Amino acid sequence: MSVHPPSDLAALRGEPSYVWRAGQERRLRMIARWSRLEAATILEAGCGQGMYSSQFRRRFSPHVEAFDVEYARVQVARRDTPHTLVAAAEALPYRSNLFDTILSNEVIEHVIDDQAAVIEMVRVLKPGGRIVLFCPNRWYPVEQHGHYWRGRYHFGNTPLINYLPDRWRNRLAPHVRTYTTRQLQRLFDGLPVTIVHHTRIFGGYDNIVHRFPRIGRWLRSVLYVLERTPFRVFGLSHLLVVEKL
Protein backbone atom coordinates (compact mmCIF):
# COMPACT_ATOMS: atom_id res chain seq x y z
CA MET A 1 0.00 0.00 0.00
CA SER A 2 1.25 3.48 -0.82
CA VAL A 3 1.19 6.69 1.20
CA HIS A 4 1.39 8.64 -2.07
CA PRO A 5 -1.70 10.16 -3.73
CA PRO A 6 -3.09 7.81 -6.38
CA SER A 7 -1.29 8.00 -9.71
CA ASP A 8 -2.99 8.24 -13.09
CA LEU A 9 -2.34 4.51 -13.45
CA ALA A 10 -4.02 3.47 -10.20
CA ALA A 11 -7.12 2.05 -11.86
CA LEU A 12 -5.20 0.15 -14.54
CA ARG A 13 -2.07 -1.09 -12.77
CA GLY A 14 -2.60 -0.55 -9.07
CA GLU A 15 -0.06 1.34 -7.01
CA PRO A 16 3.46 -0.10 -6.69
CA SER A 17 5.52 -0.06 -3.51
CA TYR A 18 7.20 3.33 -3.10
CA VAL A 19 8.98 2.65 0.19
CA TRP A 20 10.40 -0.46 1.85
CA ARG A 21 8.67 -1.25 5.13
CA ALA A 22 7.77 -4.15 7.38
CA GLY A 23 5.15 -5.59 5.02
CA GLN A 24 7.62 -5.82 2.14
CA GLU A 25 10.32 -7.20 4.41
CA ARG A 26 7.97 -9.94 5.58
CA ARG A 27 7.15 -10.93 2.00
CA LEU A 28 10.84 -11.02 1.16
CA ARG A 29 11.37 -13.53 3.96
CA MET A 30 8.58 -15.67 2.49
CA ILE A 31 10.17 -15.51 -0.96
CA ALA A 32 13.54 -16.50 0.50
CA ARG A 33 11.94 -19.40 2.35
CA TRP A 34 10.21 -20.87 -0.68
CA SER A 35 12.68 -20.20 -3.49
CA ARG A 36 16.36 -19.98 -4.27
CA LEU A 37 17.79 -16.45 -4.09
CA GLU A 38 21.48 -16.81 -3.22
CA ALA A 39 23.50 -16.49 -6.47
CA ALA A 40 20.31 -17.28 -8.40
CA THR A 41 19.09 -15.94 -11.71
CA ILE A 42 15.98 -14.02 -10.66
CA LEU A 43 13.16 -12.29 -12.52
CA GLU A 44 10.74 -9.79 -10.99
CA ALA A 45 7.69 -10.07 -13.24
CA GLY A 46 5.82 -6.77 -13.24
CA CYS A 47 8.29 -4.90 -11.09
CA GLY A 48 6.61 -1.51 -10.67
CA GLN A 49 9.42 0.70 -9.43
CA GLY A 50 11.64 -2.27 -8.72
CA MET A 51 11.52 -2.50 -4.94
CA TYR A 52 11.98 -6.28 -4.77
CA SER A 53 14.47 -6.56 -7.63
CA SER A 54 16.58 -3.92 -5.89
CA GLN A 55 16.58 -5.94 -2.66
CA PHE A 56 17.40 -9.14 -4.55
CA ARG A 57 20.48 -7.45 -6.07
CA ARG A 58 21.61 -5.89 -2.81
CA ARG A 59 21.22 -8.97 -0.64
CA PHE A 60 21.32 -12.13 -2.73
CA SER A 61 22.47 -12.12 -6.33
CA PRO A 62 23.82 -9.88 -9.11
CA HIS A 63 21.84 -11.90 -11.68
CA VAL A 64 18.53 -10.06 -11.43
CA GLU A 65 16.28 -8.95 -14.26
CA ALA A 66 12.90 -7.26 -14.21
CA PHE A 67 10.20 -5.93 -16.46
CA ASP A 68 7.12 -3.78 -16.32
CA VAL A 69 4.62 -2.62 -18.91
CA GLU A 70 4.94 1.05 -17.88
CA TYR A 71 8.01 2.89 -19.19
CA ALA A 72 7.98 5.53 -16.42
CA ARG A 73 8.15 2.85 -13.75
CA VAL A 74 10.87 0.97 -15.61
CA GLN A 75 12.99 4.13 -15.64
CA VAL A 76 12.82 4.28 -11.84
CA ALA A 77 13.53 0.55 -11.45
CA ARG A 78 16.63 0.81 -13.66
CA ARG A 79 18.35 2.99 -11.08
CA ASP A 80 19.03 -0.12 -8.98
CA THR A 81 18.38 -2.91 -11.50
CA PRO A 82 19.91 -2.02 -14.86
CA HIS A 83 18.48 -5.08 -16.62
CA THR A 84 14.89 -3.86 -16.45
CA LEU A 85 12.84 -3.93 -19.63
CA VAL A 86 9.53 -2.60 -20.89
CA ALA A 87 7.52 -5.72 -21.66
CA ALA A 88 4.07 -7.26 -21.38
CA ALA A 89 3.60 -10.30 -19.16
CA GLU A 90 1.93 -12.17 -22.01
CA ALA A 91 5.00 -12.00 -24.30
CA LEU A 92 8.24 -12.12 -22.33
CA PRO A 93 11.49 -11.15 -24.11
CA TYR A 94 13.53 -13.93 -22.48
CA ARG A 95 14.64 -17.33 -23.70
CA SER A 96 13.07 -20.45 -22.29
CA ASN A 97 14.47 -22.18 -19.19
CA LEU A 98 16.43 -19.14 -18.00
CA PHE A 99 15.44 -18.21 -14.43
CA ASP A 100 15.86 -20.04 -11.13
CA THR A 101 13.23 -17.90 -9.42
CA ILE A 102 10.41 -15.68 -10.65
CA LEU A 103 8.51 -13.31 -8.39
CA SER A 104 5.05 -12.13 -9.40
CA ASN A 105 3.90 -9.81 -6.62
CA GLU A 106 0.31 -8.54 -6.96
CA VAL A 107 0.58 -8.33 -10.74
CA ILE A 108 -1.38 -11.17 -12.32
CA GLU A 109 -4.69 -9.52 -11.42
CA HIS A 110 -3.88 -6.53 -13.65
CA VAL A 111 -2.64 -8.17 -16.85
CA ILE A 112 -4.86 -8.47 -19.91
CA ASP A 113 -4.59 -12.26 -20.13
CA ASP A 114 -3.63 -13.95 -16.87
CA GLN A 115 -3.49 -17.43 -18.43
CA ALA A 116 -1.03 -16.27 -21.09
CA ALA A 117 1.08 -14.53 -18.43
CA VAL A 118 1.33 -17.74 -16.40
CA ILE A 119 2.28 -19.78 -19.47
CA GLU A 120 5.08 -17.31 -20.22
CA MET A 121 6.43 -17.40 -16.67
CA VAL A 122 6.53 -21.20 -16.78
CA ARG A 123 8.26 -21.10 -20.17
CA VAL A 124 11.16 -18.90 -19.00
CA LEU A 125 11.58 -20.79 -15.69
CA LYS A 126 14.30 -23.44 -15.43
CA PRO A 127 13.29 -27.02 -14.63
CA GLY A 128 13.48 -27.18 -10.86
CA GLY A 129 12.96 -23.42 -10.62
CA ARG A 130 10.11 -21.84 -8.72
CA ILE A 131 7.52 -19.12 -9.24
CA VAL A 132 6.47 -17.27 -6.10
CA LEU A 133 3.16 -15.58 -6.78
CA PHE A 134 1.12 -13.21 -4.62
CA CYS A 135 -2.31 -12.06 -5.79
CA PRO A 136 -5.62 -10.86 -4.30
CA ASN A 137 -7.82 -13.29 -2.42
CA ARG A 138 -11.49 -13.16 -3.39
CA TRP A 139 -12.63 -13.57 0.22
CA TYR A 140 -10.71 -10.68 1.75
CA PRO A 141 -13.47 -8.38 3.06
CA VAL A 142 -12.08 -5.22 1.40
CA GLU A 143 -11.33 -4.47 -2.25
CA GLN A 144 -8.16 -2.37 -2.16
CA HIS A 145 -8.07 -1.32 -5.81
CA GLY A 146 -10.99 1.11 -5.69
CA HIS A 147 -14.21 0.81 -7.67
CA TYR A 148 -16.25 2.38 -10.43
CA TRP A 149 -19.60 3.99 -9.78
CA ARG A 150 -21.65 5.61 -12.53
CA GLY A 151 -18.66 5.65 -14.83
CA ARG A 152 -16.25 7.31 -12.38
CA TYR A 153 -13.29 5.65 -10.70
CA HIS A 154 -13.03 6.00 -6.93
CA PHE A 155 -9.62 5.19 -5.46
CA GLY A 156 -9.38 3.50 -2.08
CA ASN A 157 -10.68 0.61 -0.02
CA THR A 158 -14.24 -0.60 -0.61
CA PRO A 159 -15.75 -3.24 1.68
CA LEU A 160 -17.56 -6.39 0.54
CA ILE A 161 -17.45 -5.81 -3.24
CA ASN A 162 -15.77 -9.17 -3.75
CA TYR A 163 -18.56 -10.97 -1.92
CA LEU A 164 -21.04 -10.00 -4.61
CA PRO A 165 -21.92 -12.33 -7.51
CA ASP A 166 -19.55 -11.94 -10.47
CA ARG A 167 -22.02 -10.05 -12.65
CA TRP A 168 -22.25 -7.28 -10.02
CA ARG A 169 -18.74 -7.45 -8.67
CA ASN A 170 -17.22 -7.11 -12.14
CA ARG A 171 -19.30 -4.03 -12.91
CA LEU A 172 -17.97 -2.30 -9.80
CA ALA A 173 -14.38 -3.51 -10.19
CA PRO A 174 -13.84 -4.39 -13.86
CA HIS A 175 -10.24 -3.18 -13.69
CA VAL A 176 -8.87 -5.86 -11.36
CA ARG A 177 -9.32 -9.57 -10.72
CA THR A 178 -9.54 -11.43 -7.46
CA TYR A 179 -9.07 -15.17 -7.15
CA THR A 180 -10.50 -18.09 -5.28
CA THR A 181 -8.13 -20.96 -4.65
CA ARG A 182 -9.54 -22.96 -7.54
CA GLN A 183 -9.43 -20.04 -9.96
CA LEU A 184 -5.79 -19.40 -9.15
CA GLN A 185 -4.64 -22.99 -9.31
CA ARG A 186 -6.58 -23.54 -12.54
CA LEU A 187 -4.23 -21.10 -14.29
CA PHE A 188 -1.51 -23.76 -13.97
CA ASP A 189 -3.60 -26.73 -15.12
CA GLY A 190 -1.88 -28.67 -17.88
CA LEU A 191 1.46 -26.94 -17.39
CA PRO A 192 4.66 -28.80 -16.38
CA VAL A 193 4.61 -27.64 -12.78
CA THR A 194 3.71 -28.91 -9.35
CA ILE A 195 2.25 -26.84 -6.52
CA VAL A 196 4.79 -26.76 -3.70
CA HIS A 197 2.93 -24.49 -1.29
CA HIS A 198 -0.30 -22.54 -1.15
CA THR A 199 -1.75 -20.42 1.63
CA ARG A 200 -3.33 -17.03 2.20
CA ILE A 201 -1.70 -14.22 4.13
CA PHE A 202 -2.70 -10.89 5.63
CA GLY A 203 -0.98 -7.63 4.74
CA GLY A 204 1.62 -5.54 6.48
CA TYR A 205 -0.81 -2.73 7.42
CA ASP A 206 2.14 -0.37 7.67
CA ASN A 207 0.00 2.73 7.17
CA ILE A 208 -2.19 1.78 10.13
CA VAL A 209 0.86 1.02 12.28
CA HIS A 210 2.36 4.38 11.32
CA ARG A 211 -0.78 6.33 12.26
CA PHE A 212 -1.86 4.27 15.29
CA PRO A 213 1.25 2.39 16.46
CA ARG A 214 -0.18 0.50 19.42
CA ILE A 215 -3.48 -0.50 17.81
CA GLY A 216 -1.80 -1.21 14.48
CA ARG A 217 0.81 -3.54 15.94
CA TRP A 218 -1.87 -5.36 17.93
CA LEU A 219 -4.06 -5.77 14.83
CA ARG A 220 -1.15 -7.02 12.76
CA SER A 221 -0.08 -9.56 15.38
CA VAL A 222 -3.64 -10.92 15.70
CA LEU A 223 -4.02 -11.28 11.94
CA TYR A 224 -0.70 -13.07 11.63
CA VAL A 225 -1.88 -15.58 14.24
CA LEU A 226 -5.05 -16.12 12.18
CA GLU A 227 -2.89 -17.14 9.22
CA ARG A 228 -2.25 -20.38 11.13
CA THR A 229 -5.97 -21.09 11.50
CA PRO A 230 -8.89 -21.69 9.11
CA PHE A 231 -9.53 -17.92 9.28
CA ARG A 232 -6.71 -17.49 6.77
CA VAL A 233 -9.45 -17.97 4.16
CA PHE A 234 -10.10 -14.23 4.70
CA GLY A 235 -6.46 -13.25 4.09
CA LEU A 236 -5.50 -10.36 1.88
CA SER A 237 -3.47 -12.34 -0.66
CA HIS A 238 -2.77 -15.80 -1.96
CA LEU A 239 0.79 -17.04 -1.67
CA LEU A 240 1.32 -19.73 -4.30
CA VAL A 241 4.63 -21.46 -4.98
CA VAL A 242 4.98 -23.69 -8.03
CA GLU A 243 8.01 -25.64 -9.26
CA LYS A 244 8.73 -26.50 -12.86
CA LEU A 245 9.09 -30.22 -13.52
N, C-alpha and C positions, 0 to 999 in steps of 0.2 A: 504494500500500500504506500502511496506517495503523500508527502505533506505539501507538494506543489499544487498550484491550481491545475485543473484539468487541461490537457493540451488539446489541440485541434484533432488529434488522432484518438482521443479517449474512446469514442464510440466504436471505432473500427479495430483498434489494436490493443485497447487497454492501456494502462499506464505502467511503464517499466519501473524497476527499482532505481531510485535516484541516489540513495544513500545506503550504506552497509550497516545493518543493525542486527539485533538479536534474532529476529525472525529469519533473516538470510543466513546468519551463522548457523542456526539450527538446521536449516535445510542442507547447508554444505556438509555438516556432519553426517546427515542421512545419505547424501550422495557418496561420501567417502566410505561409508559402511557397506554400501551395496554395489559399488563399482570400483574398478581400478583407476586410481588417479596418479600415483607415483610413477613418474617417467612414462606416462601413458600418452597416446595420441588421442586428444579429446576434441569433441565438437560441441559447442553451445548452439543449439538449433533454435533460432529466433531469439537473438541475444539482447534485444533492446539496446541499452547503452553499455552492455558488456560487463555488468557487475560480476557475474559468476566466472566468465572467461578470464577476467582480470585476476580474480582470486586463484583460479587454477594455475595461471602462469606464475604468480608470485609464490605460491606455496608448494606446488606439486610437480609441474612439468613445463618445459619450454615448448612442447609440441601441442599447442592449442590453436584451434581455428574456430571461427564463428561466422554466423551470417544473420542478416535481418532483411526484411523486405523494404524497410524505410531507410533511405540514404542518409537523412539527417542523424538518425540514431547510429548508423554504421560509422559515420564520421567521429562521433564521440567514442564509440567502442574501440576504434583504431588507435586511440591514444595509448592504451595499455595492451591491446591485442592487435598487432599489425596485420595479421592474416584474418581480417574480417571482411566479408564480401556482402554485396547487395545480391540477394537471391530469394526466390520463393521456395517455400518448404516442399512444394509439389514437384520441383525439378531441381535437384541439388547439383551443383557444379563440382562434384567430387567423384573420384573413381570408386568402384565397388570394393568392399572389404578393406576399408582404409582405417577406421577408427576403433580404438579399444573401448571408448566410452562416449556416449552421446547423452547430453542433458537437454530435455525439453521441459522448460519450466513455465507453466501457465501460458502456453502458446497454441497448442493444438485446437483449442476452442475458438481461435480467431481466424484460422486459415480457411481458404475457400473450400478445399477438399481435404478433410481430415484423413480419409482412407488413403488417398494418394500420398499425403505427407508421411504417414506411418510406413507405407511401402518403401518410400525413398530412404527413410532412416534405417530401415532394416537392410536395404541394399548396400549402403555405404558402411555398415557396421561389420567388423571382422567376425568370423566364426569364433565363438567364445566371448565376444564382446557383449556389453550390456547397454541398454537404453534405460535411463532413469527419467521417468515422466511424471510430472505433476500437472493436474488439471482440475477444473471445478467439479465438485460433487453436487449432484442434483438435489440431494436432501439437506444441504446446508440451508438454514432458515432464511438467509439473507442473500440476495443477488447483489454482488459488489460492482457490477459493470454498468450500473445505471439502467434506465428504461426509456422507452418511447411512450409518449402519451399525446394523442391528437397530432401526430406528425412531428413533435418536438422531442429532442433528446434531453433527458434530465440525468446529469451525472450524480453518482453517489450510491449509497446503499438503499436497497428497496426490499422490505421483508416479504417473504412468502410467495413471490412470483413463481419460483421454481416448483412450488407445490400445485400449481394449476395444471389442468390438462394441456397437452402440447399445443392444441389449436389456439388457446388463449395465451399461454406462456410465450409462445413464439411470436405473437403479435406485439407483446410488451417488450420482449428482449430478442428481436430478430438478429441482432448484431453479435451474439455470443452464444456458444453452446454450453450446456452442462451435461454431465454424464452419470448414468447409473453404472453400477459395476458391470453389468452385462453389456451395455452399450460400449463401454471402454474396452473391455476385453475382446469384444467382437471385431474391433478394428484390426486385431492381430490374427484372426481366424485364417487358416490356410497358409500362413507365413512360416518360414523355418525358424521359429523361436519357441521358447518355453517360458512360462511365467515363473519367475523366481520368487517374487514377493509382491503382495498387494495389500494395502491397508488404506485407511483414511486418516488424515491428520487435521488438527486445528492450526490456525495461523499464529503469527508472532504477536499481533495486537500491539505493536510498538507505539503507535500513535496514542492508544489508550493509556499505556504505561507511562508515556511521556507527560500526558496531561493529568493523569490521576495515578501517581506511582503506586500507592499502597493498594488501591482497589484493582488497578490493572495487573499488578504482579499476582495478586490473589486469584483473579479471574484466569489468568494464563496458567497458573499452576493447577487449578481445578480442571481446566479443559485438557491439559496434558495428561492428567490422571485418567480422564474419560477415554482417551485414546486406547487405553488398555482394557476397555470394557465394551460391551455391545453398543454403548452410546456413541462409539466412533462412527456409526452410520450417519451421524449428523455433522461430521467433520467438514472443514472448509474445502479440502482438496483430496483427491486421490493421489496416492503414491504407488506407482506401478513400476516394477523392475522386470525387464524381459532380457533373456540371453539368446543370442543367435546360435543355432545348432550348427 
